[in-house]
């Protein structure tokens, strides 16, 4: 099937036709007569997703597939299912559901590439919306959970005793270890990077902040990181701080940290075992008023980045190419012949017109699960 318009390739824009044959891009050909009012970009890759459509991944069962369907309707073609700090049996329930969704993906949803294990190896001083059920990480525990569903990214507090060694061990396994929910100092952040730390979880949020005499974990990221994730909903991070991070970290990439409230009306929802309230686009704990994930989608993240002044090419890299590079994926994140047919088609207003995930055309007609429950 041919899709025509302005196509963003690794070498820049081409006006022409992209043809996909099944799950892969067959060819990209220039044609000056192709329409100019359609923008064709790589599909979005979201490495931090807790939920959507009234559903939380910690529910287990078929929750992950339901979440993947809603995010696909907003241009996400690949994602990581993200856990919460919880009792081990609750984490394992979520992992079982994720394992099934990884093995048998929903054809009308984003492909779930694996797990982002966010907790329980966190610092109780920087929990944010995570419940106080932290523990010290061990290789044995991670291997047990990795056998249930493949862990691609793992968030921990590197300053906890034993975690530097764990970073080195997990890095050797190919797991991307990130600093998050951390009270660590700048020096502890640098030591973690030297041990193999690959990134930072929702930069600025849930970590020791930056000041000129105590640079903190944020300072370690700004001074040394190649990759970090950030939530560009313009609520978690003030635009000035976001601009500073964009200048400092070469491959800063966007995540949604989306919750069950994503794609839903204002009201109460679950984030793991905790109640959260969505109000005017913001998600907070009902008890404590802390920001608790977001209601962001990746198409809105792209528009927000452009509104901040990024070129569309730069914004696209931060929602597609850089997260793919972070995970070492060579079959997606850019548009080229032979790669997965993961792409989005946008109008001049950057609103979605079409999403294709692994060659499947996603029905965009229902961006919200009308039958999904709002807690009462």
For each residue, the residues with C-beta under 8 A, 3 or more apart:
1: 19 20
2: 17 18 19
3: 17 18 19 20 38 40 343 345 354 356
4: 16 17 18 31 34 35 38
5: 15 34 35 36 37 38 39 40 345
6: 13 14 15 34 36 38 39 40
7: 13 14 15 16 18 28 40 335
8: 12 13 39 40 41 42 312 313 316 335
9: 12 13 14 28 334 335 336
10: 334 335 336
11: 14
12: 8 9 313
13: 6 7 8 9 313
14: 6 7 9 11 28 30
15: 5 6 7 30 31 32 34 36
16: 4 7 28 29 30 31 34
17: 2 3 4 27 28 29 31 34
18: 2 3 4 7 25 27 28 40 335 343
19: 1 2 3 25 26 27 28 29
20: 1 3 23 24 25 26 341 343 356 359
21: 24 26 359
22: 341 359
23: 20 340 341 358 359
24: 20 21 338 339 340 341 359
25: 18 19 20 28 335 336 337 338 339 340 341 343
26: 19 20 21 337
27: 17 18 19 337
28: 7 9 14 16 17 18 19 25 335 336 337
29: 16 17 19
30: 14 15 16
31: 4 15 16 17 34
32: 15
33:
34: 4 5 6 15 16 17 31
35: 4 5 38
36: 5 6 15
37: 5 347 348
38: 3 4 5 6 35 345 346 347 353
39: 5 6 8 312 345 346 347 348 350
40: 3 5 6 7 8 18 335 343 344 345 346
41: 8 312 316 320 335 343 344 346
42: 8 316 320 321 332 333 334 335 342 343 344
43: 75 76 77 78 320 332 342 343 344 355 356 357
44: 74 75 76 77 78 298 299 301 302 319 320 344
45: 76 77 78 79 319 320 323 324 329 332 333
46: 49 71 76 78 79 80 110 254 255 256 258 298 319 323
47: 79 80 116 152 153 229 253 255 323 326 327
48: 80 82 116 118 153 201 202 229 231 255 256 257 258
49: 46 52 57 67 71 76 79 80 81 82 116 255 256 257 258
50: 56 57 58 82 84 257 258 259 260 271 272 293
51: 55 56 57 63 67 258 259 260 261 262 269 271 293
52: 49 55 66 67 70 71 258 259 260 262 263
53: 66 67 69 70 260 262 263 264 368 369 372
54: 260 261 264 269 369 372 373 374
55: 51 52 59 63 66 67 260 369 372
56: 50 51 59 63 259 260 269 270 271 272
57: 49 50 51 63 64 67 81 82 83 94 97 98
58: 50 63 83 84 86 90 91 93 94 270 272 273
59: 55 56 63 93 94 97 270
60: 63 93 94 96 97
61: 97
62: 65 66 97 100 101
63: 51 55 56 57 58 59 60 66 67 94 97
64: 57 67 68 81 97 98 100 101 112
65: 62 68 69 101 105 106 109
66: 52 53 55 62 63 69 70 369
67: 49 51 52 53 55 57 63 64 70 71 81
68: 64 65 71 72 79 101 105 106 109 110 111 112
69: 53 65 66 72 73 106 108 109 110
70: 52 53 66 67 73 74 262 263 367 368 369
71: 46 49 52 67 68 74 76 79 109 110 256 258 262 297 298
72: 68 69 75 76 77 108 109 110 355 357 362
73: 69 70 263 355 362 363 364 366 367
74: 44 70 71 263 297 298 299 300 352 367
75: 43 44 72 297 298 299 302 344 352 355
76: 43 44 45 46 49 71 72 79 110 297 298
77: 43 44 45 72 110 111 332 340 342 343 344 355 356 357 358
78: 43 44 45 46 110 111 112 113 324 329 332 342 357
79: 45 46 47 49 68 71 76 110 111 112 113
80: 46 47 48 49 112 113 114 115 116 152 153
81: 49 57 64 67 94 98 101 112 114 115 116 149
82: 48 49 50 57 115 116 117 118 257
83: 57 58 86 91 94 95 115 116 117 118 119
84: 50 58 118 119 130 131 271 272 273
85: 118 119 120 122 127 130 131 133 134 272
86: 58 83 90 91 94 119 120 131 133 272 273
87: 90 91 133
88: 91 92
89: 92 93
90: 58 86 87 93 94 272 273
91: 58 83 86 87 88 94 95 117 120 145
92: 88 89 95 96 145 148
93: 58 59 60 89 90 96 97
94: 57 58 59 60 63 81 83 86 90 91 97 98
95: 83 91 92 98 99 115 145 148 149
96: 60 92 93 99 100 148 149
97: 57 59 60 61 62 63 64 93 94 100 101
98: 57 64 81 94 95 101 102 112 114 115 149
99: 95 96 102 103 148 149
100: 62 64 96 97 103 104
101: 62 64 65 68 81 97 98 104 105 106 112
102: 98 99 105 112 113 114 149 150
103: 99 100
104: 100 101
105: 65 68 101 102 109 111 112
106: 65 68 69 101 109
107: 358 360
108: 69 72 360 362 363
109: 65 68 69 71 72 105 106 112 357
110: 46 68 69 71 72 76 77 78 79 357
111: 68 77 78 79 105 357 358
112: 64 68 78 79 80 81 98 101 102 105 109
113: 78 79 80 102 152 327 329
114: 80 81 98 102 149 150 151 152 153
115: 80 81 82 83 95 98 145 149 150 151 152 153
116: 47 48 49 80 81 82 83 151 152 153 154 155
117: 82 83 91 142 145 151 153 154 155
118: 48 82 83 84 85 130 155 180 181 201
119: 83 84 85 86 122 130 133 134 155 181
120: 85 86 91 133 134 135
121: 134 135 136 137 154 155 156 157 160 163 166
122: 85 119 126 127 130 134 155 156 157 180 181 182
123: 126 127 134 157 159 160 181 182 183 184
124: 127 132 134
125: 183
126: 122 123 157 181 182 183 206 207 208
127: 85 122 123 124 130 131 132 134 181 206
128: 181 205 206 290 291 292
129: 271 274 276 285 290 291 292 293
130: 84 85 118 119 122 127 134 181 206
131: 84 85 86 127 272 273 274
132: 124 127
133: 85 86 87 119 120
134: 85 119 120 121 122 123 124 127 130
135: 120 121
136: 121 160 161 162 163
137: 121 141 142 156 160 162 163 166
138: 141 142 162 166
139: 142 143 166 169 170
140: 143 144
141: 137 138 144 145
142: 117 137 138 139 145 146 151 154 166 170 175
143: 139 140 146 147
144: 140 141 147 148
145: 91 92 95 115 117 141 142 148 149 151
146: 142 143 149 150 151 173 175
147: 143 144
148: 92 95 96 99 144 145
149: 81 95 96 98 99 102 114 115 145 146
150: 102 114 115 146
151: 114 115 116 117 142 145 146 154 175
152: 47 80 113 114 115 116 175 176 327
153: 47 48 80 114 115 116 117 175 176 177 178 199 327
154: 116 117 121 142 151 170 175 176 177 178
155: 116 117 118 119 121 122 177 178 179 180 181 201
156: 121 122 137 160 163 166 167 177 178 179 180 182
157: 121 122 123 126 160 163 179 180 181 182 183 184
158: 163 164 167 179 182 184 188 189 191 192 195 197
159: 123 163 182 183 184 185 188
160: 121 123 136 137 156 157 163
161: 136
162: 136 137 138 165 166
163: 121 136 137 156 157 158 159 160 166 167 192
164: 158 167 168 191 192 195
165: 162 168 169 195
166: 121 137 138 139 142 156 162 163 169 170 177
167: 156 158 163 164 170 171 177 192 195 196 197
168: 164 165 171 172 195 196
169: 139 165 166 172 173
170: 139 142 154 166 167 173 175 177 196
171: 167 168 174 175 176 177 195 196 197 198
172: 168 169 196
173: 146 169 170
174: 171 328
175: 142 146 151 152 153 154 170 171
176: 152 153 154 171 198 199 326 327
177: 153 154 155 156 166 167 170 171 196 197 198 199
178: 153 154 155 156 197 198 199 200 201 229
179: 155 156 157 158 182 184 189 192 197 199 200 201 207 217 220 221
180: 118 122 155 156 157 200 201 202 206 207
181: 118 119 122 123 126 127 128 130 155 157 201 206 207
182: 122 123 126 156 157 158 159 179 189 206 207 208 217
183: 123 125 126 157 159 207 208 217
184: 123 157 158 159 179 188 189 192 207 208 216 217 220
185: 159 188 189 208 214 216 217
186: 189 190 214 215 216 217 219 220 223
187: 190 191
188: 158 159 184 185 191 192 217 220
189: 158 179 182 184 185 186 192 193 197 216 217 219 220 221 224
190: 186 187 193 194 220 223 224
191: 158 164 187 188 194 195
192: 158 163 164 167 179 184 188 189 195 197 220
193: 189 190 196 197 220 224 225
194: 190 191
195: 158 164 165 167 168 171 191 192
196: 167 168 170 171 172 177 193
197: 158 167 171 177 178 179 189 192 193
198: 171 176 177 178 227 326
199: 153 176 177 178 179 225 227 228 229 326
200: 178 179 180 203 207 217 221 225 227 228 229
201: 48 118 155 178 179 180 181 206 207 229
202: 48 180 205 206 229 230 231 236 255 257
203: 200 207 218 221 228 229 230 237 245 249 252
204: 207 209 218 230 236 237 241 245
205: 128 202 231 236 237 291
206: 126 127 128 130 180 181 182 201 202
207: 126 179 180 181 182 183 184 200 201 203 204 216 217 218
208: 126 182 183 184 185 214 216 217 218
209: 204 216 218
210: 215 216 218 219 222
211: 214 215 216
212: 215
213:
214: 185 186 208 211 219
215: 186 210 211 212 218 219 220 222 223
216: 184 185 186 189 207 208 209 210 211 219 220
217: 179 182 183 184 185 186 188 189 200 207 208 220 221
218: 203 204 207 208 209 210 215 221 222
219: 186 189 210 214 215 216 222 223
220: 179 184 186 188 189 190 192 193 215 216 217 223 224 225
221: 179 189 200 203 217 218 224 225 228 245 248 249
222: 210 215 218 219 225 244 245 248 249
223: 186 190 215 219 220 248
224: 189 190 193 220 221
225: 193 199 200 220 221 222 228 248 249
226: 249 250 251
227: 198 199 200 249 251 252 253 322 325 326
228: 199 200 203 221 225 245 249 252 253
229: 47 48 178 199 200 201 202 203 252 253 254 255 323
230: 202 203 204 236 237 242 245 252 253 254 255
231: 48 202 205 235 236 237 254 255 256 257 294 296
232: 237 242 254 296 301 304 305 308
233: 236 256 281 294 295 296 300 301 304
234: 237 238 239 242 304
235: 231 281 282 291 294
236: 202 204 205 230 231 233 257 291 294
237: 203 204 205 230 231 232 234 241 242 245
238: 234 241 242
239: 234 242 243 308
240: 243 244
241: 204 237 238 244 245
242: 230 232 234 237 238 239 245 246 308
243: 239 240 246 247 308 309
244: 222 240 241 247 248
245: 203 204 221 222 228 230 237 241 242 248 249 252
246: 242 243 249 252 308 310
247: 243 244
248: 221 222 223 225 244 245
249: 203 221 222 225 226 227 228 245 246 252
250: 226
251: 226 227 322 325 326
252: 203 227 228 229 230 245 246 249 318 322
253: 47 227 228 229 230 318 319 322 323 326
254: 46 229 230 231 232 298 301 302 305 318 319 323
255: 46 47 48 49 202 229 230 231 323
256: 46 48 49 71 231 233 262 294 296 297 298 301
257: 48 49 50 82 202 231 236 293 294 296
258: 46 48 49 50 51 52 71 262 293 294 295 296 297
259: 50 51 52 56 262 269 271 276 278 283 292 293 294 295
260: 50 51 52 53 54 55 56 264 269 270 271 276
261: 51 54 264 267 269 276 278 283 293 295
262: 51 52 53 70 71 256 258 259 294 295 296 297
263: 52 53 70 73 74 295 297 367 368 369
264: 53 54 260 261 267 269 278 295 368 369 372 374
265: 278 368 374
266: 277 278 279 280
267: 261 264 277 278 374 375
268: 275 276 277 278 286 374 375 376
269: 51 54 56 259 260 261 264 275 276 277 278 283 374 375
270: 56 58 59 260 273 274 275 276 375
271: 50 51 56 84 129 259 260 274 275 276 283 285 292 293
272: 50 56 58 84 85 86 90 131
273: 58 84 86 90 131 270
274: 129 131 270 271 285 286 287 292
275: 268 269 270 271 285 286 287 375
276: 129 259 260 261 268 269 270 271 283 284 285 286 292 293
277: 266 267 268 269 283 284 285 286
278: 259 261 264 265 266 267 268 269 281 282 283 295
279: 266 282 284
280: 266
281: 233 235 278 295
282: 235 278 279 291 294 295
283: 259 261 269 271 276 277 278 291 292 293 294 295
284: 276 277 279 289 290 291 292
285: 129 271 274 275 276 277 288 289 290 292
286: 268 274 275 276 277
287: 274 275
288: 285
289: 284 285
290: 128 129 284 285
291: 128 129 205 235 236 282 283 284 294
292: 128 129 259 271 274 276 283 284 285
293: 50 51 129 257 258 259 261 271 276 283
294: 231 233 235 236 256 257 258 259 262 282 283 291
295: 233 258 259 261 262 263 264 278 281 282 283
296: 231 232 233 256 257 258 262 300 301
297: 71 74 75 76 256 258 262 263 300 301
298: 44 46 71 74 75 76 254 256 301 302 319
299: 44 74 75 302 303 344 350 351 352
300: 74 233 296 297 303 304
301: 44 232 233 254 256 296 297 298 304 305 319
302: 44 75 254 298 299 305 306 315 316 319 350
303: 299 300 306 307 350
304: 232 233 234 300 301 307 308
305: 232 254 301 302 308 310 314 315 318 319
306: 302 303 309 310 311 312 315 350
307: 303 304
308: 232 239 242 243 246 304 305
309: 243 306
310: 246 305 306 314 315 318
311: 306 314 315
312: 8 39 41 306 315 316 350
313: 8 12 13 316 317
314: 305 310 311 317 318
315: 302 305 306 310 311 312 318 319
316: 8 41 42 302 312 313 319 320 321
317: 313 314 320 321 322
318: 252 253 254 305 310 314 315 321 322
319: 44 45 46 253 254 298 301 302 305 315 316 323
320: 41 42 43 44 45 316 317 323 324 332 333 334
321: 42 316 317 318 324 325 333 334
322: 227 251 252 253 317 318 325 326 333
323: 45 46 47 229 253 254 255 319 320 326 327 333
324: 45 78 320 321 327 329 330 332 333 334
325: 227 251 321 322 328 329 333
326: 47 176 198 199 227 251 253 322 323
327: 47 113 152 153 176 323 324
328: 174 325
329: 45 78 113 324 325 332 333
330: 324
331: 339 340
332: 42 43 45 77 78 320 324 329 339 340 342
333: 42 45 320 321 322 323 324 325 329
334: 9 10 42 320 321 324 339
335: 7 8 9 10 18 25 28 40 41 42 339 343
336: 9 10 25 28 339
337: 25 26 27 28
338: 24 25
339: 24 25 331 332 334 335 336 342
340: 23 24 25 77 331 332 358 359
341: 20 22 23 24 25 356 358 359
342: 42 43 77 78 332 339 356 357 358
343: 3 18 20 25 40 41 42 43 77 335 355 356
344: 40 41 42 43 44 75 77 299 352 354 355 356
345: 3 5 38 39 40 352 353 354 355
346: 38 39 40 41 349 350 351 352 353
347: 37 38 39 350 351 353
348: 37 39
349: 346
350: 39 299 302 303 306 312 346 347
351: 299 346 347
352: 74 75 299 344 345 346 355 364
353: 38 345 346 347
354: 3 344 345 361 362 364
355: 43 72 73 75 77 343 344 345 352 361 362 364
356: 3 20 43 77 341 342 343 344 359 360 361 362
357: 43 72 77 78 109 110 111 342 360 362
358: 23 77 107 111 340 341 342
359: 20 21 22 23 24 340 341 356
360: 107 108 356 357
361: 354 355 356
362: 72 73 108 354 355 356 357
363: 73 108 366
364: 73 352 354 355 367
365:
366: 73 363 369 370
367: 70 73 74 263 364
368: 53 70 263 264 265 372
369: 53 54 55 66 70 263 264 366 372
370: 366
371:
372: 53 54 55 264 368 369
373: 54
374: 54 264 265 267 268 269
375: 267 268 269 270 275
376: 268
